[in-house]
Amino acid sequence: MSTVELSIASPDLSVQAMIDLAKRYLEAAKAPATRKAYASDMSDYGSFCARIGQPIFAPGGEVLALYIADLARRGRKPSTIARRVAAIATEYHSAGYRESPASSFLVREVMTGMKRILGTAQDRKSPLMPDDLARIVAACPERLIGLRDASIVLLGFSLGARRAALASIEVSDLELAEQGLLVNIRRDKEDQEQHGRKVPVAFSAHRETCGIRALAAWLEAANIKNGPLFRAVDRHGNVSSRALEPGSIARILKKAARRSGIPVHRRWNSRVRSACKCRPESPP
């Protein structure tokens, strides 16, 4: 993926500092995962152009329209195709072109027709339900690592949080409330500008699936008083001082699901969080 360059140069150190800062902001305009996806999309588009003997930056929308048809023929979902078209448009602008083929009438009509024929319904995974949570928690090992896994599952479900958000939570992000906790989510995919948001978590009437109790049990057993909530535990029961990576949390969740016999493609979903929430009760 091309990078937009700032070509201004100045011997003035204060101006150069502003240039460097602007470059940093430019780099941060897209999340690392987005940049990686766009680079992969452009690589695929480049291979397609080479296959049909056309330049990547061809004028008009004919080549892009053919690429859209090729993606659909290969079974790509409309959402994937739309993302690739967005990546190509970004690449055109990054390369200095004022207009991209994505904005042409031809490409817009081809996209509309493709969505009408293929549909745009999302292939959603089955959400976790209360009985699933109970099974997962019951299957967690009866030792320190099991307390951690149970707290990740239950707090994550209660928050409706993604793995990156869970990995970023620290003890200082927890605030006691009248009926539970307020958790400050400082990092979230939907919060690209990092405003942060506080999410309430209530006590559950069912102790075995209460995210607050599970978290308290983990923090006490691991003797965690500050820093990251969720950390690695080695086979000797030693707790790391560093936060788990989002990928590690994903693997923990999948392993916990496998232990209970629940298909690993399932996930908790904010749409069913209310199904697990019971009448709040007083703290123990």
NUKOLMAR-228362 format. One line per 2 residues: number of its first residue (from 1); their letters; for each residue x, y, z of N, C-alpha, C, O. Coordinates in steps of 0.001 Angstrom, whole numbers. Layout:
residues N
NUM	A	X Y Z X Y Z X Y Z X Y Z  ... .
This chain:
residues 284
1	MS	841 -1191 0 0 0 0 873 1237 0 1788 1341 817  619 2168 -885 1403 3387 -968 1229 4210 284 208 4129 966 .
3	TV	2249 5010 579 2198 5897 1721 2215 7338 1243 3074 7722 449  1279 8129 1718 1265 9544 1379 2469 10195 2031 2715 10006 3223 .
5	EL	3224 10966 1249 4425 11587 1761 4216 13079 1991 3485 13739 1253  4866 13592 3021 4934 15034 3241 6276 15491 2696 7325 15151 3244 .
7	SI	6243 16264 1616 7476 16625 925 8088 17920 1426 9151 18323 953  7432 18585 2385 7971 19833 2909 9259 19551 3675 9332 18604 4458 .
9	AS	10268 20375 3443 11521 20270 4191 11873 21653 4714 11676 22655 4027  12391 21701 5921 12721 22995 6509 13874 22856 7474 13926 21908 8258 .
11	PD	14821 23819 7418 15930 23794 8384 15490 24243 9768 16203 24037 10751  14319 24856 9845 13785 25313 11127 13375 24097 11956 12508 23329 11538 .
13	LS	13986 23917 13119 13729 22730 13935 12284 22664 14409 11724 21572 14506  11673 23793 14703 10287 23787 15163 9348 23346 14045 8379 22626 14284 .
15	VQ	9646 23785 12819 8833 23362 11670 9041 21876 11407 8088 21152 11120  10295 21420 11504 10586 20006 11276 9868 19132 12304 9411 18033 11992 .
17	AM	9778 19639 13535 9062 18887 14569 7595 18745 14214 6999 17694 14453  6997 19801 13641 5602 19731 13211 5432 18756 12058 4444 18025 11992 .
19	ID	6414 18751 11136 6370 17817 10003 6411 16376 10507 5649 15525 10049  7312 16116 11455 7433 14770 12003 6147 14350 12714 5720 13201 12606 .
21	LA	5532 15286 13442 4301 14977 14145 3166 14717 13170 2355 13815 13381  3106 15517 12086 2075 15307 11064 2243 13936 10410 1254 13265 10117 .
23	KR	3491 13515 10181 3746 12189 9605 3272 11096 10560 2726 10079 10133  3489 11317 11854 3038 10340 12840 1518 10221 12836 975 9119 12907 .
25	YL	827 11378 12752 -628 11350 12705 -1116 10686 11415 -2110 9960 11416  -405 10943 10324 -765 10328 9046 -670 8812 9125 -1523 8093 8605 .
27	EA	377 8343 9782 571 6897 9948 -529 6288 10808 -932 5145 10596  -1019 7069 11795 -2031 6569 12725 -3448 6671 12182 -4392 6236 12841 .
29	AK	-3612 7240 10984 -4958 7411 10421 -5639 6068 10199 -6864 5976 10291  -4875 5036 9911 -5415 3693 9720 -4821 2779 10775 -3621 2828 11045 .
31	AP	-5657 1952 11366 -5186 984 12347 -4244 -12 11679 -4386 -274 10485  -3281 -578 12422 -2350 -1548 11823 -3056 -2696 11111 -2625 -3125 10041 .
33	AT	-4139 -3192 11701 -4871 -4300 11070 -5489 -3858 9746 -5538 -4631 8790  -5964 -2605 9695 -6549 -2086 8456 -5484 -1951 7384 -5708 -2316 6230 .
35	RK	-4312 -1420 7766 -3226 -1282 6792 -2797 -2640 6253 -2521 -2785 5062  -2744 -3627 7132 -2355 -4967 6705 -3388 -5547 5737 -3032 -6155 4727 .
37	AY	-4675 -5353 6056 -5735 -5864 5185 -5709 -5161 3830 -5862 -5802 2790  -5515 -3851 3845 -5466 -3093 2590 -4283 -3537 1730 -4405 -3655 510 .
39	AS	-3137 -3782 2370 -1964 -4239 1622 -2242 -5588 958 -1865 -5814 -192  -2906 -6479 1696 -3268 -7780 1134 -4252 -7622 -22 -4143 -8312 -1036 .
41	DM	-5211 -6714 136 -6198 -6468 -920 -5527 -5942 -2183 -5853 -6368 -3291  -4591 -5015 -2011 -3915 -4445 -3182 -3034 -5481 -3862 -2889 -5469 -5085 .
43	SD	-2449 -6373 -3083 -1646 -7440 -3678 -2506 -8338 -4559 -2095 -8740 -5648  -3717 -8647 -4068 -4632 -9481 -4863 -5073 -8749 -6119 -5144 -9343 -7195 .
45	YG	-5367 -7465 -5986 -5785 -6669 -7149 -4644 -6566 -8168 -4873 -6636 -9375  -3406 -6398 -7666 -2263 -6337 -8572 -2083 -7632 -9349 -1758 -7610 -10536 .
47	SF	-2297 -8767 -8674 -2186 -10063 -9353 -3260 -10208 -10431 -3000 -10740 -11510  -4468 -9731 -10127 -5553 -9784 -11107 -5219 -8926 -12326 -5413 -9360 -13462 .
49	CA	-4724 -7723 -12098 -4377 -6830 -13209 -3292 -7445 -14085 -3348 -7358 -15312  -2297 -8070 -13439 -1226 -8716 -14205 -1779 -9874 -15019 -1341 -10112 -16145 .
51	RI	-2736 -10592 -14457 -3311 -11745 -15150 -4060 -11343 -16416 -4034 -12073 -17407  -4722 -10197 -16393 -5488 -9769 -17572 -4725 -8738 -18406 -5262 -8197 -19372 .
53	GQ	-3471 -8467 -18031 -2636 -7582 -18818 -3026 -6113 -18759 -2940 -5406 -19763  -3456 -5648 -17583 -3854 -4246 -17430 -3059 -3604 -16291 -2697 -4282 -15330 .
55	PI	-2785 -2293 -16396 -2061 -1615 -15311 -2950 -1443 -14083 -4173 -1360 -14197  -2332 -1392 -12925 -3092 -1213 -11685 -3834 116 -11680 -4995 192 -11279 .
57	FA	-3142 1166 -12132 -3757 2492 -12112 -4347 2838 -13475 -4073 3899 -14037  -5163 1920 -13993 -5830 2152 -15269 -6900 3237 -15111 -7583 3273 -14088 .
59	PG	-7058 4119 -16100 -8110 5139 -16012 -9489 4505 -16183 -9622 3426 -16761  -10504 5184 -15675 -11862 4650 -15799 -12094 3524 -14822 -11230 3195 -14009 .
61	GE	-13286 2933 -14912 -13650 1904 -13952 -13764 509 -14521 -14202 -405 -13822  -13373 315 -15804 -13579 -985 -16438 -12807 -2110 -15742 -13360 -3181 -15491 .
63	VL	-11521 -1863 -15429 -10704 -2911 -14809 -11234 -3249 -13421 -11315 -4421 -13054  -11593 -2236 -12656 -12121 -2489 -11314 -13455 -3221 -11384 -13727 -4086 -10551 .
65	AL	-14293 -2887 -12369 -15571 -3581 -12530 -15339 -5067 -12812 -16061 -5922 -12298  -14325 -5369 -13635 -13996 -6771 -13920 -13479 -7475 -12658 -13773 -8648 -12424 .
67	YI	-12712 -6745 -11857 -12181 -7324 -10620 -13312 -7659 -9655 -13286 -8703 -9003  -14293 -6786 -9565 -15452 -7053 -8709 -16152 -8332 -9159 -16520 -9169 -8335 .
69	AD	-16331 -8477 -10462 -16965 -9684 -10994 -16132 -10924 -10696 -16668 -11987 -10384  -14805 -10771 -10796 -13918 -11898 -10531 -13993 -12311 -9061 -14014 -13502 -8749 .
71	LA	-14033 -11323 -8155 -14148 -11631 -6726 -15447 -12365 -6421 -15456 -13336 -5664  -16541 -11896 -7012 -17834 -12551 -6801 -17800 -13976 -7340 -18342 -14896 -6727 .
73	RR	-17158 -14149 -8493 -17048 -15488 -9093 -16244 -16423 -8201 -16488 -17629 -8178  -15289 -15867 -7469 -14460 -16663 -6559 -15117 -16885 -5204 -14521 -17486 -4309 .
75	GR	-16342 -16400 -5055 -17091 -16654 -3837 -16849 -15688 -2702 -17194 -15978 -1556  -16254 -14525 -3006 -16026 -13546 -1943 -17343 -12888 -1552 -18211 -12669 -2396 .
77	KP	-17487 -12575 -261 -18707 -11959 244 -18776 -10489 -174 -17739 -9862 -390  -19982 -9935 -290 -20120 -8518 -631 -19343 -7599 305 -18779 -6600 -141 .
79	ST	-19306 -7927 1611 -18569 -7086 2553 -17071 -7103 2260 -16399 -6080 2392  -16548 -8260 1861 -15133 -8371 1505 -14837 -7593 238 -13824 -6901 143 .
81	IA	-15731 -7713 -737 -15546 -6990 -2002 -15572 -5486 -1760 -14763 -4752 -2327  -16493 -5025 -924 -16582 -3592 -620 -15306 -3099 48 -14845 -1994 -236 .
83	RR	-14731 -3911 935 -13488 -3510 1584 -12354 -3412 582 -11524 -2507 662  -12319 -4346 -367 -11242 -4310 -1357 -11383 -3111 -2282 -10384 -2511 -2679 .
85	VA	-12591 -2765 -2619 -12807 -1569 -3444 -12355 -324 -2673 -11776 592 -3259  -12619 -288 -1359 -12176 837 -529 -10657 897 -473 -10075 1982 -507 .
87	AI	-10008 -266 -386 -8546 -302 -364 -7968 241 -1669 -6983 979 -1656  -8578 -122 -2785 -8103 346 -4091 -8300 1854 -4218 -7435 2552 -4746 .
89	AT	-9436 2355 -3735 -9679 3796 -3770 -8632 4533 -2944 -8122 5571 -3366  -8307 3994 -1753 -7292 4609 -896 -5935 4613 -1583 -5192 5589 -1483 .
91	EY	-5608 3534 -2277 -4334 3435 -2983 -4238 4476 -4097 -3182 5077 -4292  -5323 4690 -4822 -5334 5706 -5878 -5061 7094 -5285 -4244 7851 -5808 .
93	HS	-5752 7414 -4193 -5558 8728 -3573 -4148 8861 -3014 -3536 9926 -3099  -3627 7760 -2434 -2269 7797 -1891 -1232 8022 -2982 -191 8637 -2751 .
95	AG	-1532 7516 -4171 -608 7660 -5301 -717 9031 -5977 18 9318 -6922  -1629 9870 -5495 -1738 11224 -6026 -2836 11441 -7034 -2960 12544 -7566 .
97	YR	-3650 10422 -7325 -4759 10574 -8264 -5938 11246 -7549 -6288 10865 -6431  -6531 12219 -8181 -7650 12934 -7566 -8912 12082 -7542 -9710 12172 -6609 .
99	ES	-9090 11260 -8561 -10281 10412 -8663 -9854 8955 -8715 -8837 8620 -9322  -10623 8102 -8085 -10361 6666 -8179 -11483 6023 -8987 -12587 6565 -9043 .
101	PA	-11220 4879 -9611 -12280 4202 -10369 -13456 3786 -9498 -14550 3544 -10006  -13237 3701 -8183 -14318 3309 -7281 -15469 4306 -7299 -16609 3948 -7002 .
103	SS	-15176 5552 -7645 -16222 6582 -7663 -16909 6706 -9017 -17802 7536 -9188  -16494 5881 -9984 -17104 5964 -11315 -18522 5393 -11307 -18864 4557 -10470 .
105	FL	-19337 5858 -12250 -20720 5386 -12352 -20745 3881 -12621 -21575 3166 -12060  -19848 3402 -13468 -19817 1983 -13821 -19584 1112 -12588 -20311 145 -12358 .
107	VR	-18572 1457 -11801 -18245 643 -10625 -19362 708 -9593 -19703 -308 -8987  -19933 1888 -9386 -21023 2002 -8406 -22226 1155 -8814 -22872 547 -7961 .
109	EV	-22532 1112 -10114 -23654 305 -10583 -23355 -1189 -10483 -24228 -1980 -10126  -22113 -1572 -10802 -21724 -2978 -10684 -21808 -3423 -9215 -22279 -4523 -8926 .
111	MT	-21354 -2572 -8300 -21445 -2894 -6871 -22893 -3047 -6435 -23222 -3968 -5688  -23754 -2158 -6892 -25175 -2223 -6532 -25806 -3514 -7049 -26537 -4190 -6325 .
113	GM	-25516 -3850 -8309 -26061 -5074 -8887 -25540 -6314 -8195 -26281 -7271 -7973  -24248 -6294 -7850 -23654 -7445 -7154 -24347 -7671 -5815 -24641 -8810 -5451 .
115	KR	-24611 -6584 -5078 -25260 -6720 -3778 -26700 -7193 -3917 -27194 -7941 -3073  -27373 -6762 -4973 -28753 -7198 -5187 -28813 -8690 -5489 -29723 -9387 -5041 .
117	IL	-27853 -9166 -6241 -27863 -10580 -6637 -27363 -11484 -5520 -27958 -12523 -5235  -26251 -11075 -4882 -25652 -11927 -3856 -26253 -11705 -2482 -26178 -12580 -1619 .
119	GT	-26855 -10527 -2271 -27374 -10201 -948 -26260 -9717 -51 -25082 -9942 -327  -26636 -9055 1023 -25632 -8498 1943 -25803 -9010 3359 -25204 -8463 4286 .
121	AQ	-26609 -10049 3550 -26805 -10585 4899 -25499 -11138 5435 -24773 -11821 4712  -25191 -10856 6682 -23962 -11331 7304 -24124 -12775 7771 -25177 -13171 8270 .
123	DR	-23065 -13544 7598 -23039 -14925 8087 -22608 -14898 9553 -21428 -15054 9864  -23569 -14701 10442 -23258 -14527 11859 -23066 -15865 12554 -23741 -16852 12261 .
125	KS	-22124 -15862 13482 -21870 -17058 14281 -22872 -17137 15417 -23409 -16122 15861  -23117 -18350 15881 -24057 -18536 16981 -23497 -17901 18250 -22334 -18125 18587 .
127	PL	-24306 -17111 18961 -23814 -16476 20182 -23811 -17449 21346 -24513 -18460 21333  -23003 -17123 22359 -23028 -17895 23590 -24292 -17571 24368 -24772 -16438 24353 .
129	MP	-24821 -18571 25041 -26008 -18410 25859 -25657 -18750 27313 -24590 -19310 27565  -26534 -18425 28279 -26224 -18667 29697 -25811 -20094 30015 -24875 -20309 30784 .
131	DD	-26491 -21065 29436 -26120 -22459 29700 -24707 -22760 29192 -23976 -23541 29800  -24330 -22133 28072 -22978 -22314 27543 -21942 -21784 28536 -20922 -22425 28789 .
133	LA	-22222 -20600 29095 -21297 -20013 30067 -21092 -20931 31256 -19963 -21149 31694  -22177 -21465 31774 -22084 -22357 32931 -21240 -23581 32601 -20445 -24026 33429 .
135	RI	-21403 -24126 31411 -20628 -25293 30995 -19140 -24953 30892 -18289 -25724 31336  -18833 -23789 30301 -17441 -23385 30129 -16764 -23184 31472 -15649 -23656 31692 .
137	VA	-17448 -22476 32375 -16871 -22211 33701 -16687 -23506 34482 -15668 -23690 35147  -17663 -24401 34406 -17574 -25676 35125 -16405 -26523 34637 -15853 -27322 35394 .
139	AC	-16024 -26346 33359 -14947 -27146 32786 -13565 -26534 33005 -12559 -27150 32650  -13497 -25339 33582 -12203 -24705 33837 -11456 -25461 34935 -12083 -25923 35888 .
141	PE	-10152 -25598 34827 -9373 -26318 35843 -9522 -25675 37221 -9682 -24460 37335  -9469 -26495 38254 -9612 -25988 39621 -8251 -25559 40169 -7776 -26073 41181 .
143	RL	-7650 -24617 39478 -6391 -24029 39924 -6316 -22605 39381 -7269 -22121 38771  -5197 -21942 39599 -5080 -20517 39283 -5430 -20208 37833 -6144 -19244 37558 .
145	IG	-4938 -21010 36919 -5191 -20741 35506 -6678 -20870 35168 -7180 -20187 34276  -7381 -21756 35893 -8819 -21904 35692 -9591 -20684 36176 -10581 -20287 35560 .
147	LR	-9139 -20085 37288 -9762 -18857 37782 -9598 -17731 36759 -10524 -16958 36508  -8411 -17658 36183 -8182 -16632 35159 -9076 -16844 33944 -9712 -15905 33467 .
149	DA	-9126 -18078 33443 -9927 -18365 32249 -11397 -18067 32490 -12070 -17500 31629  -11902 -18451 33670 -13312 -18200 33986 -13603 -16705 34041 -14650 -16254 33576 .
151	SI	-12668 -15933 34614 -12900 -14484 34716 -12844 -13825 33349 -13585 -12874 33099  -11983 -14306 32454 -11927 -13761 31093 -13248 -14019 30374 -13807 -13122 29742 .
153	VL	-13738 -15251 30476 -14990 -15614 29793 -16162 -14794 30339 -16921 -14205 29569  -16308 -14757 31659 -17489 -14133 32258 -17446 -12605 32166 -18463 -11978 31869 .
155	LG	-16282 -12000 32419 -16212 -10550 32314 -16338 -10116 30860 -16981 -9111 30557  -15722 -10876 29968 -15838 -10550 28544 -17267 -10612 28069 -17707 -9762 27294 .
157	FS	-18002 -11619 28529 -19409 -11741 28157 -20218 -10574 28713 -21040 -9988 28008  -19981 -10238 29983 -20733 -9162 30618 -20472 -7812 29959 -21368 -6975 29855 .
159	LG	-19235 -7613 29515 -18880 -6347 28872 -19245 -6321 27400 -19360 -5247 26808  -19430 -7501 26796 -19590 -7565 25348 -18334 -7064 24667 -18398 -6404 23629 .
161	AR	-17175 -7383 25263 -15906 -6799 24834 -15151 -7698 23871 -15231 -8925 23942  -14423 -7066 22979 -13520 -7791 22093 -12246 -8142 22848 -11963 -7597 23915 .
163	RA	-11483 -9068 22267 -10281 -9559 22948 -9248 -8446 23161 -8570 -8436 24188  -9116 -7511 22213 -8160 -6415 22389 -8562 -5523 23555 -7707 -5042 24299 .
165	AL	-9863 -5301 23714 -10346 -4485 24831 -10065 -5182 26155 -9634 -4539 27112  -10304 -6490 26220 -10024 -7240 27448 -8536 -7192 27801 -8169 -7054 28968 .
167	AS	-7696 -7308 26787 -6256 -7313 27025 -5763 -5977 27574 -4748 -5928 28268  -6469 -4905 27269 -6002 -3564 27662 -6484 -3122 29046 -6007 -2111 29563 .
169	IE	-7420 -3859 29656 -7981 -3422 30938 -6956 -3593 32064 -6276 -4615 32154  -6862 -2570 32920 -5986 -2608 34086 -6816 -2432 35357 -7985 -2050 35308 .
171	VS	-6187 -2719 36487 -6882 -2598 37774 -7407 -1176 37961 -8493 -982 38507  -6650 -194 37515 -7064 1202 37660 -8292 1546 36828 -8893 2603 37019 .
173	DL	-8671 657 35901 -9860 881 35070 -11135 393 35746 -12225 552 35196  -11014 -198 36929 -12173 -719 37655 -12640 294 38690 -11836 857 39432 .
175	EL	-13920 515 38728 -14498 1461 39681 -15730 825 40325 -16671 438 39632  -15718 720 41647 -16860 140 42353 -18092 1013 42177 -18020 2238 42282 .
177	AE	-19214 378 41910 -20486 1078 41773 -21485 473 42752 -21191 -524 43412  -22654 1073 42841 -23646 635 43830 -24054 -818 43625 -24222 -1560 44593 .
179	QG	-24212 -1220 42387 -24674 -2584 42113 -23650 -3417 41352 -24001 -4432 40750  -22390 -2998 41374 -21392 -3777 40677 -20138 -2986 40376 -19546 -2382 41270 .
181	LL	-19734 -2990 39119 -18514 -2338 38682 -18775 -1421 37492 -19704 -1635 36714  -17937 -397 37368 -17819 362 36132 -16438 47 35576 -15432 224 36263 .
183	VN	-16390 -414 34347 -15118 -791 33732 -14805 200 32617 -15597 380 31692  -13655 831 32713 -13232 1784 31696 -12563 1040 30544 -11476 483 30697 .
185	IR	-13227 1040 29391 -12660 405 28191 -11881 1475 27442 -12463 2346 26795  -10561 1400 27537 -9728 2437 26934 -9392 2146 25487 -8984 3044 24752 .
187	RD	-9560 898 25069 -9175 518 23714 -10263 -353 23122 -10619 -1389 23682  -10793 77 21975 -11870 -674 21338 -11851 -410 19843 -11533 693 19400 .
189	KE	-12192 -1426 19073 -12198 -1297 17618 -13162 -209 17158 -12893 481 16174  -14282 -51 17860 -15276 935 17465 -14948 2333 17990 -15656 3294 17691 .
191	DQ	-13878 2443 18769 -13482 3736 19329 -12105 4092 18768 -11110 4100 19493  -12063 4387 17462 -10799 4624 16781 -10055 5840 17333 -8827 5891 17263 .
193	EQ	-10777 6815 17879 -10135 8025 18389 -9837 7929 19886 -9401 8901 20503  -10078 6745 20464 -9708 6440 21842 -10293 7423 22855 -9590 7917 23737 .
195	HG	-11585 7696 22716 -12267 8509 23721 -12454 7714 25014 -12491 8286 26103  -12571 6384 24883 -12831 5543 26042 -14305 5542 26399 -15042 6465 26050 .
197	RK	-14727 4500 27097 -16119 4423 27545 -16179 3576 28811 -15411 2629 28980  -17097 3933 29690 -17280 3187 30934 -18494 2286 30798 -19594 2737 30479 .
199	VP	-18270 997 31047 -19319 -2 30880 -19699 -568 32250 -18831 -1054 32974  -20982 -511 32615 -21395 -1072 33914 -21511 -2592 33854 -21952 -3155 32853 .
201	VA	-21116 -3232 34919 -21263 -4687 35061 -21971 -4941 36386 -21462 -4571 37444  -23135 -5568 36332 -23911 -5831 37548 -23587 -7215 38104 -23156 -8108 37374 .
203	FS	-23803 -7376 39415 -23706 -8700 40018 -24801 -9589 39442 -25917 -9132 39195  -24477 -10850 39232 -25462 -11812 38766 -26041 -12570 39949 -25350 -12818 40938 .
205	AH	-27305 -12934 39843 -27940 -13730 40901 -27351 -15135 40954 -27480 -15825 41965  -26704 -15561 39867 -26096 -16889 39812 -24598 -16751 40061 -23873 -16250 39202 .
207	RE	-24140 -17179 41199 -22752 -16999 41591 -21786 -17628 40600 -20715 -17081 40337  -22167 -18790 40044 -21238 -19512 39175 -21001 -18815 37838 -20021 -19115 37155 .
209	TC	-21877 -17895 37455 -21686 -17171 36194 -21626 -15661 36424 -21997 -14885 35544  -21167 -15250 37585 -21054 -13821 37912 -19657 -13335 37544 -18666 -13778 38125 .
211	GI	-19584 -12438 36596 -18299 -11928 36137 -17526 -11193 37213 -16300 -11292 37264  -18222 -10449 38082 -17548 -9685 39133 -16918 -10619 40150 -15766 -10423 40537 .
213	RA	-17659 -11641 40593 -17116 -12592 41569 -15940 -13368 40974 -14939 -13605 41650  -16069 -13762 39697 -14982 -14501 39051 -13727 -13640 38964 -12619 -14124 39192 .
215	LA	-13905 -12363 38632 -12758 -11459 38545 -12117 -11262 39920 -10892 -11279 40041  -12935 -11077 40952 -12407 -10893 42305 -11614 -12116 42759 -10563 -11982 43387 .
217	AW	-12121 -13310 42439 -11434 -14543 42836 -10083 -14649 42140 -9100 -15059 42757  -10024 -14286 40865 -8774 -14334 40107 -7760 -13327 40641 -6597 -13672 40850 .
219	LE	-8190 -12090 40861 -7266 -11056 41328 -6703 -11383 42706 -5525 -11146 42976  -7554 -11931 43579 -7092 -12280 44926 -6107 -13442 44879 -5055 -13395 45516 .
221	AA	-6451 -14485 44125 -5581 -15665 44063 -4243 -15336 43396 -3206 -15878 43778  -4269 -14440 42391 -3045 -14077 41674 -2301 -12931 42352 -1213 -12554 41918 .
223	NI	-2885 -12373 43419 -2290 -11251 44157 -2008 -10062 43234 -938 -9456 43278  -2992 -9752 42406 -2865 -8614 41480 -3544 -7399 42109 -4749 -7409 42360 .
225	KN	-2763 -6362 42357 -3292 -5153 42981 -3212 -3938 42055 -3871 -2925 42289  -2413 -4046 41021 -2324 -2975 40025 -1809 -3565 38715 -1379 -4718 38662 .
227	GP	-1861 -2761 37672 -1407 -3238 36374 -2473 -4019 35633 -3654 -3929 35968  -2069 -4791 34623 -3022 -5512 33775 -3859 -6531 34553 -3369 -7162 35489 .
229	LF	-5125 -6682 34155 -5996 -7672 34794 -5615 -9083 34401 -5466 -9959 35253  -5460 -9296 33116 -5302 -10660 32602 -3873 -10899 32125 -3359 -10196 31254 .
231	RA	-3243 -11924 32730 -1829 -12182 32500 -1583 -13675 32293 -2434 -14511 32598  -421 -13980 31777 -40 -15380 31584 264 -16030 32932 723 -15376 33868 .
233	VD	-2 -17324 33007 328 -18129 34192 1113 -19338 33702 625 -20095 32862  2334 -19527 34223 3121 -20665 33753 2704 -21948 34471 1826 -21919 35334 .
235	RH	3327 -23067 34119 2905 -24368 34655 3213 -24524 36141 2716 -25440 36796  4045 -23611 36668 4345 -23649 38095 3445 -22698 38889 3598 -22567 40103 .
237	GN	2508 -22037 38204 1603 -21123 38881 2133 -19714 39052 1556 -18919 39794  3232 -19394 38370 3792 -18050 38453 3032 -17119 37502 2785 -17465 36346 .
239	VS	2666 -15941 38000 1873 -14991 37224 2782 -13921 36632 3580 -13312 37345  2660 -13697 35341 3468 -12683 34663 3036 -11289 35088 1919 -11097 35567 .
241	SR	3915 -10325 34913 3577 -8926 35198 3017 -8222 33971 2521 -7100 34065  3099 -8885 32816 2670 -8279 31558 1274 -8746 31166 851 -9847 31517 .
243	AL	570 -7892 30436 -782 -8227 29978 -735 -9300 28893 217 -9371 28115  -1769 -10127 28851 -1918 -11073 27756 -2130 -10318 26450 -2739 -9248 26436 .
245	EP	-1631 -10871 25365 -1890 -10312 24044 -3305 -10697 23613 -3822 -11721 24058  -3943 -9890 22751 -5283 -10245 22258 -5352 -11649 21653 -6328 -12371 21855 .
247	GS	-4313 -12026 20913 -4291 -13361 20330 -4276 -14458 21380 -4879 -15514 21193  -3585 -14206 22487 -3553 -15189 23576 -4927 -15339 24206 -5339 -16445 24556 .
249	IA	-5640 -14220 24350 -6993 -14288 24909 -7902 -15085 23991 -8739 -15857 24459  -7745 -14901 22686 -8555 -15673 21734 -8297 -17164 21893 -9231 -17966 21874 .
251	RI	-7033 -17536 22050 -6698 -18964 22214 -7231 -19512 23529 -7675 -20659 23591  -7191 -18696 24586 -7731 -19118 25878 -9228 -19384 25769 -9729 -20377 26297 .
253	LK	-9936 -18496 25087 -11383 -18660 24930 -11714 -19919 24133 -12635 -20656 24485  -10965 -20162 23063 -11216 -21353 22252 -10919 -22626 23046 -11653 -23610 22959 .
255	KA	-9838 -22593 23816 -9485 -23768 24624 -10546 -24016 25682 -10910 -25162 25945  -11044 -22942 26292 -12085 -23086 27313 -13354 -23676 26707 -14020 -24501 27333 .
257	AR	-13690 -23250 25485 -14876 -23787 24817 -14696 -25269 24500 -15615 -26068 24680  -13498 -25630 24023 -13241 -27045 23689 -13351 -27934 24927 -13883 -29041 24854 .
259	RS	-12849 -27449 26057 -12923 -28248 27288 -14359 -28586 27649 -14641 -29657 28188  -15272 -27656 27346 -16675 -27859 27720 -17472 -28571 26633 -18634 -28921 26839 .
261	GI	-16847 -28787 25472 -17543 -29451 24379 -18363 -28516 23503 -19131 -28980 22661  -18213 -27192 23689 -18946 -26218 22867 -18140 -25926 21613 -16927 -25736 21705 .
263	PV	-18772 -25884 20440 -18047 -25587 19195 -17258 -24291 19314 -17778 -23291 19809  -16019 -24302 18869 -15135 -23155 19077 -15497 -21950 18219 -14974 -20860 18450 .
265	HR	-16385 -22118 17227 -16730 -20965 16396 -17744 -20059 17077 -18017 -18958 16598  -18313 -20524 18208 -19266 -19670 18908 -18562 -18535 19624 -17375 -18633 19935 .
267	RW	-19291 -17457 19889 -18730 -16322 20585 -19821 -15646 21386 -21006 -15807 21092  -19422 -14879 22410 -20431 -14090 23095 -20798 -12928 22185 -20030 -12557 21298 .
269	NS	-21942 -12371 22404 -22438 -11312 21518 -23238 -10329 22344 -24029 -10723 23201  -23030 -9045 22086 -23704 -8022 22889 -25215 -8132 22784 -25933 -7646 23658 .
271	RV	-25706 -8764 21726 -27157 -8879 21557 -27760 -9853 22563 -28962 -9791 22820  -26966 -10745 23135 -27521 -11723 24070 -26974 -11532 25480 -27183 -12384 26343 .
273	RS	-26279 -10431 25722 -25774 -10211 27073 -26911 -10179 28086 -26780 -10678 29203  -28035 -9580 27675 -29160 -9453 28603 -29719 -10814 28995 -30339 -10956 30049 .
275	AC	-29500 -11810 28148 -30002 -13150 28466 -29259 -13746 29654 -29773 -14633 30338  -28037 -13249 29897 -27240 -13785 30999 -27363 -12933 32249 -26945 -13358 33326 .
277	KC	-27920 -11755 32130 -28005 -10858 33274 -29279 -11116 34055 -30383 -11103 33510  -29102 -11343 35315 -30255 -11568 36189 -30411 -10358 37094 -29656 -9392 36991 .
279	RP	-31378 -10417 37966 -31626 -9305 38871 -30377 -9034 39707 -29845 -9951 40332  -29901 -7777 39728 -28709 -7467 40531 -28970 -7760 41992 -30092 -7625 42482 .
281	ES	-27923 -8160 42673 -28038 -8422 44109 -26898 -7731 44830 -25977 -7227 44187  -26940 -7700 46106 -25928 -7008 46883 -24609 -7742 46777 -24588 -8964 46627 .
283	PP	-23502 -7008 46854 -22194 -7647 46810 -22013 -8610 47972 -22590 -8400 49039  -21218 -9670 47785 -21000 -10648 48857 -20194 -10035 50001 -19914 -10711 50991 .
